[in-house]
């Protein structure tokens, strides 16, 4: 009898406990449901924002279809031949831009420009077709790689040829502003200053770490005026342990970044320059030196006085500072630009060199410059 009573009590206890926790569970569930119901509207907003952010993030992480490497091999000869036809036919029905001529040639030669005869033959073929009234779109629709080379050469050379205004001396020696179409980019060494160079792109460098030389060196004298190749704005200015005193200038279309390094100790660049300053092609921006290879500022640790000019291509903004940077061999370009050197004069009081003949570049029209031709940000 006693065992029966104990057994019944245990059954009642278990039943009661089950009922209690069942009620507690229902109440807890109801409470959670109530809290969730009260937060539903806010959570939906959060989810929408998170979803949007994820979409943007996924878009950014999606592999973009842009050019990730360029081996620029266009020769000085090809640059000159295509440019002269572009300039001489501008404004006529048979005009073809030098970029289209180069892309057409590359599409037929696989991007090789080592044989001048082959280059001439390709260009003459397109010129004859244009003179016969053929349209470029029709002539290139079956050239598989023409769009690729067209985009590459537009990125490399797009800001160098076009309309501009520049001062020139008349018969009496007075400055007269003339409208021109042609080469509006300048050689980086001012006219009348000697220099020597050779194609040293890719040569080994060991300071800091072992690496390739991603630029072009021009050997000369300390204080030689360094000239802005293409109009743009100053993106970097100051000391870098590898480049010493250096200036980085980005083109207005943001496709090219010019890097001028190892500038003069003590007086590396024009005093009015700062990050954001606008500079025009042909402006004196700094002075040749041999600073660099030191974590300490204003130190001459480079053995030979020279200007390092680097040219970076940017097809996508992510390439600006990453492992995917594209620096090209600009030796042939610098040789071609020798035909357009900026004439300069020295101010004996300030010791500065300035260009003699001023220029107006349509690409920089929205920017303002002071009367003394210093650059506004």
HELIX and SHEET records of a PDB file:
HELIX    1   1 UNK A    2  UNK A   61  1                                  60    
HELIX    2   2 UNK A   76  UNK A   89  1                                  14    
HELIX    3   3 UNK A   98  UNK A  109  1                                  12    
HELIX    4   4 UNK A  116  UNK A  131  1                                  16    
HELIX    5   5 UNK A  136  UNK A  140  1                                   5    
HELIX    6   6 UNK A  146  UNK A  157  1                                  12    
HELIX    7   7 UNK A  317  UNK A  319  5                                   3    
HELIX    8   8 UNK A  331  UNK A  337  1                                   7    
HELIX    9   9 UNK A  362  UNK A  364  5                                   3    
SHEET    1   A 3 UNK A 175  UNK A 183  0                                        
SHEET    2   A 3 UNK A 161  UNK A 169 -1                                        
SHEET    3   A 3 UNK A 359  UNK A 361 -1                                        
SHEET    1   B 7 UNK A 196  UNK A 197  0                                        
SHEET    2   B 7 UNK A 216  UNK A 219 -1                                        
SHEET    3   B 7 UNK A 306  UNK A 313 -1                                        
SHEET    4   B 7 UNK A 256  UNK A 261 -1                                        
SHEET    5   B 7 UNK A 244  UNK A 251 -1                                        
SHEET    6   B 7 UNK A 232  UNK A 240 -1                                        
SHEET    7   B 7 UNK A 278  UNK A 279 -1                                        
SHEET    1   C 4 UNK A 196  UNK A 197  0                                        
SHEET    2   C 4 UNK A 216  UNK A 219 -1                                        
SHEET    3   C 4 UNK A 306  UNK A 313 -1                                        
SHEET    4   C 4 UNK A 326  UNK A 327 -1                                        
SHEET    1   D 2 UNK A 204  UNK A 205  0                                        
SHEET    2   D 2 UNK A 211  UNK A 212 -1                                        
SHEET    1   E 2 UNK A 225  UNK A 227  0                                        
SHEET    2   E 2 UNK A 284  UNK A 287 -1                                        
SHEET    1   F 2 UNK A 344  UNK A 346  0                                        
SHEET    2   F 2 UNK A 353  UNK A 355 -1                                        
END                                                                             
